[in-house]
Amino acid sequence: MSVAETFENLKNNFNSDAAAGVDLVFQFDIEDGENHYLDITDGNCELGKGNHDDPSVTLIMNEETFKGIVSGETDGMQAFMAGQLRAEGDMMLAMKLGELFNIG
């Protein structure tokens, strides 16, 4: 599965109920692939390719780590602790990713 397909899969598992009243942007910098972002605004989720102008949090990882987190094979916190995942911006927002998307 490509990075783009993995992002589509992630978007399809969006939990709109958990995102009511939420307004934030997750930027994904895929070191060995294409960057994407998820723009979440009051229960809606838009997938964009490239870089967002003003992300709430940027998650930096390689393709393998990204796919592992989305599939549920890799625990995001463990990946962070192992240095496979870095975050820039509001770290607490990174923790919300699991609430907003049914990962795994």
Secondary structure by P-SEA (a helix, b strand, c coil): ccaaaaaaaaaaaccccccccbbbbbbbbcccbbbbbbbbcccbbbbbccccccccbbbbbcaaaaaaaaaccccaaaaaaaccccccccaaaaaacccccccc
